[in-house]
Amino acid sequence: MEKKKTEEKSLLKKAEKLRNNAPVKNTATNPHPILAKVALRIATIITLTLVAAFVLMIILPNLKKTFFTPKKELHEAMVTQQLLSVQELITQKYRYSDIITLKKSIMFSKSYSIVKFTGIIRAGISDVSKIKFKIIDSYNGTKSIRLKLPRSEILGNDIVEQAVFDEKRSLFVPITTQEIFDEIDLVRNNIAEEIVGEGFLNDADSSAKKTITQMMYALGFEAVEVSLE
């Protein structure tokens, strides 16, 4: 009997010893496995996002050069060709008529000449190649262009009709053809200065902007911005 009790005590001691030596779970150092997986997944997503953003920063400029530059160069060639085909851009005209009277006399000899003439003054851009433009790349597919035009100027002031109303010529005091031309030149130059002072060139600038804008729309641009130098 005593031997049996001794064996029981020995077994109890061994069990107690095993229980004391068993590892204890540390909840502070071992978080819940589900939370650990979620945290790992979030960290992975953030890392992948940063890597993707970095890659896009490197690739996008090359994509822009690859896909936009050839198209942009094509549009630039189209605009240049269209402008050069115009050469001189006449945007405003002014038609006028006037009469000059020349008189000369010496003693009893007299000469006079009355001449009616008609002229046309033309204004616009003398050299269209001086127009500056910039095509703007657009990722949404909109074709845009900005142009800067030189100021309009007088391109011509030509006499298109001329007729003598009345004249009397004396051999002693002749009126030469050159004298008539000189008088007409004086009048037509005065008329040109007068209409410029009244805003003729400003009107030509406005017409030039409208003409160039319509020209660019005809080339397929959807947004056109035109300004003056």
C-alpha positions as CSV (number, residue, x, y, z in Angstrom):
1,M,0.0,0.0,0.0
2,E,2.8,2.4,1.0
3,K,4.6,1.6,-2.2
4,K,1.5,2.5,-4.3
5,K,1.1,5.9,-2.5
6,T,4.8,6.6,-3.1
7,E,4.3,6.0,-6.9
8,E,1.2,8.3,-6.9
9,K,3.1,11.1,-5.2
10,S,5.9,10.6,-7.7
11,L,3.5,10.9,-10.6
12,L,1.9,14.0,-9.2
13,K,5.3,15.7,-8.8
14,K,6.2,14.9,-12.4
15,A,2.9,16.3,-13.6
16,E,3.4,19.5,-11.6
17,K,6.9,19.8,-12.9
18,L,5.7,19.4,-16.5
19,R,3.0,22.0,-16.0
20,N,5.5,24.5,-14.5
21,N,7.9,24.1,-17.5
22,A,5.2,24.4,-20.2
23,P,5.6,27.6,-22.4
24,V,3.3,30.5,-21.6
25,K,1.7,32.4,-24.5
26,N,2.6,36.1,-24.6
27,T,-0.4,38.0,-26.0
28,A,1.5,41.2,-26.1
29,T,4.3,39.9,-28.4
30,N,2.1,37.7,-30.5
31,P,-0.8,39.7,-32.1
32,H,-3.9,38.2,-33.5
33,P,-3.0,36.4,-36.8
34,I,-5.8,38.1,-38.8
35,L,-4.6,41.6,-37.8
36,A,-1.1,40.7,-38.8
37,K,-2.3,39.5,-42.3
38,V,-4.3,42.8,-42.8
39,A,-1.3,44.9,-41.8
40,L,0.9,43.0,-44.2
41,R,-1.6,43.4,-47.0
42,I,-1.9,47.1,-46.5
43,A,1.9,47.5,-46.4
44,T,2.1,45.6,-49.7
45,I,-0.6,47.8,-51.4
46,I,1.2,51.0,-50.3
47,T,4.5,49.7,-51.5
48,L,3.1,48.7,-54.9
49,T,1.3,52.1,-55.3
50,L,4.6,54.0,-54.6
51,V,6.4,51.8,-57.1
52,A,3.7,52.3,-59.7
53,A,3.8,56.1,-59.2
54,F,7.6,56.1,-59.6
55,V,7.4,54.1,-62.8
56,L,4.7,56.4,-64.3
57,M,6.9,59.4,-63.5
58,I,9.6,57.9,-65.6
59,I,7.5,56.4,-68.4
60,L,4.9,59.2,-69.1
61,P,7.4,61.7,-70.5
62,N,8.6,59.1,-73.0
63,L,5.0,58.2,-73.8
64,K,4.3,61.8,-74.5
65,K,7.2,62.1,-76.8
66,T,6.3,58.9,-78.5
67,F,2.6,59.5,-79.1
68,F,2.3,63.3,-79.3
69,T,5.4,64.5,-81.0
70,P,4.8,63.0,-84.4
71,K,1.2,64.2,-84.5
72,K,2.3,67.7,-83.3
73,E,5.0,67.9,-86.0
74,L,2.4,67.0,-88.6
75,H,0.1,69.8,-87.4
76,E,3.0,72.2,-87.4
77,A,3.8,71.3,-91.0
78,M,0.2,71.8,-92.0
79,V,0.0,75.2,-90.4
80,T,3.3,76.4,-91.9
81,Q,2.2,75.2,-95.4
82,Q,-1.2,76.9,-95.1
83,L,0.4,80.2,-94.0
84,L,3.1,80.2,-96.6
85,S,0.5,79.6,-99.3
86,V,-1.1,82.9,-98.5
87,Q,2.2,84.9,-98.5
88,E,0.6,88.4,-98.3
89,L,-2.6,88.6,-96.2
90,I,-4.9,91.5,-97.3
91,T,-7.5,92.0,-94.6
92,Q,-8.8,95.5,-95.3
93,K,-9.5,97.7,-98.3
94,Y,-10.5,101.3,-98.7
95,R,-11.7,102.8,-102.1
96,Y,-11.6,106.5,-102.6
97,S,-12.2,109.1,-105.4
98,D,-11.0,112.7,-105.6
99,I,-10.5,115.5,-108.1
100,I,-7.4,117.6,-108.6
101,T,-7.2,120.9,-110.4
102,L,-3.9,122.3,-111.7
103,K,-3.7,125.9,-113.0
104,K,-0.7,127.8,-114.4
105,S,-0.6,131.3,-116.0
106,I,1.9,133.7,-117.3
107,M,0.7,137.1,-118.5
108,F,-2.2,136.3,-120.9
109,S,-1.3,132.7,-121.3
110,K,-3.2,130.2,-119.1
111,S,-3.3,126.4,-118.7
112,Y,-5.4,124.3,-116.4
113,S,-6.2,120.6,-116.0
114,I,-9.0,118.9,-114.0
115,V,-8.5,115.2,-113.3
116,K,-10.6,112.8,-111.5
117,F,-9.0,109.6,-110.1
118,T,-9.9,106.6,-108.0
119,G,-7.6,104.6,-105.8
120,I,-7.6,101.6,-103.5
121,I,-5.7,101.4,-100.2
122,R,-4.9,97.8,-99.1
123,A,-3.8,96.9,-95.5
124,G,-2.9,93.6,-93.8
125,I,0.1,91.5,-93.0
126,S,2.9,91.8,-95.6
127,D,4.9,88.7,-94.6
128,V,2.7,85.8,-93.2
129,S,5.9,83.8,-92.4
130,K,6.4,86.2,-89.5
131,I,3.3,84.8,-87.8
132,K,4.4,82.9,-84.7
133,F,2.4,79.9,-83.5
134,K,2.5,77.1,-80.9
135,I,0.5,73.9,-80.9
136,I,-0.5,72.8,-77.5
137,D,-0.5,69.1,-76.6
138,S,-3.7,67.9,-75.0
139,Y,-4.2,64.5,-73.3
140,N,-7.9,64.7,-73.9
141,G,-7.5,64.9,-77.6
142,T,-8.4,68.6,-78.1
143,K,-6.4,70.3,-80.8
144,S,-5.3,73.7,-79.6
145,I,-3.1,76.4,-81.1
146,R,-1.9,79.9,-80.1
147,L,-0.8,82.4,-82.7
148,K,0.8,85.8,-82.5
149,L,0.4,88.1,-85.5
150,P,2.5,91.1,-86.6
151,R,0.7,94.4,-86.7
152,S,-1.1,95.3,-90.0
153,E,0.4,97.9,-92.3
154,I,-0.4,99.6,-95.6
155,L,0.3,97.2,-98.4
156,G,-0.6,99.4,-101.3
157,N,-2.2,102.6,-102.4
158,D,-2.8,102.3,-106.1
159,I,-4.7,104.5,-108.6
160,V,-7.1,102.2,-110.5
161,E,-8.9,104.9,-112.6
162,Q,-8.0,108.3,-113.9
163,A,-9.8,110.6,-116.2
164,V,-9.4,114.2,-117.4
165,F,-12.6,116.2,-116.9
166,D,-11.4,119.4,-118.5
167,E,-8.2,121.0,-119.6
168,K,-6.8,123.9,-121.4
169,R,-3.1,123.9,-122.4
170,S,-0.9,126.7,-123.6
171,L,2.4,126.3,-125.2
172,F,3.9,129.0,-123.0
173,V,2.7,127.5,-119.7
174,P,2.4,123.8,-120.2
175,I,1.1,121.4,-117.6
176,T,3.2,118.2,-117.7
177,T,2.0,114.6,-117.0
178,Q,4.6,114.4,-114.2
179,E,3.0,117.4,-112.5
180,I,-0.4,115.7,-112.6
181,F,1.1,112.5,-111.1
182,D,2.8,114.5,-108.4
183,E,-0.4,116.2,-107.4
184,I,-2.3,112.9,-107.4
185,D,0.5,111.3,-105.2
186,L,0.2,114.2,-102.7
187,V,-3.6,113.7,-102.4
188,R,-3.5,109.9,-102.1
189,N,-0.8,110.0,-99.4
190,N,-2.9,112.5,-97.5
191,I,-5.9,110.2,-97.8
192,A,-3.9,107.3,-96.5
193,E,-2.7,109.2,-93.5
194,E,-6.2,110.4,-92.8
195,I,-7.8,106.9,-92.7
196,V,-4.9,105.5,-90.6
197,G,-5.6,108.2,-88.1
198,E,-9.3,107.1,-88.1
199,G,-8.4,103.5,-87.2
200,F,-8.0,101.8,-90.6
201,L,-5.1,99.6,-89.4
202,N,-6.9,98.7,-86.2
203,D,-9.7,97.4,-88.4
204,A,-7.2,95.5,-90.4
205,D,-5.8,93.9,-87.3
206,S,-9.3,92.7,-86.2
207,S,-9.9,91.3,-89.7
208,A,-6.5,89.5,-89.7
209,K,-7.4,87.8,-86.3
210,K,-10.7,86.7,-87.7
211,T,-9.2,85.4,-90.9
212,I,-6.4,83.4,-89.2
213,T,-8.9,82.0,-86.6
214,Q,-11.2,80.7,-89.4
215,M,-8.2,79.3,-91.2
216,M,-7.1,77.3,-88.2
217,Y,-10.6,76.0,-87.6
218,A,-10.6,74.8,-91.2
219,L,-7.4,72.9,-90.5
220,G,-9.2,71.0,-87.7
221,F,-8.2,72.9,-84.6
222,E,-10.9,73.0,-81.9
223,A,-9.4,75.8,-79.8
224,V,-7.7,78.8,-81.4
225,E,-6.1,81.8,-79.6
226,V,-4.9,84.8,-81.7
227,S,-3.1,87.8,-80.3
228,L,-1.0,90.7,-81.8
229,E,2.6,91.5,-81.2
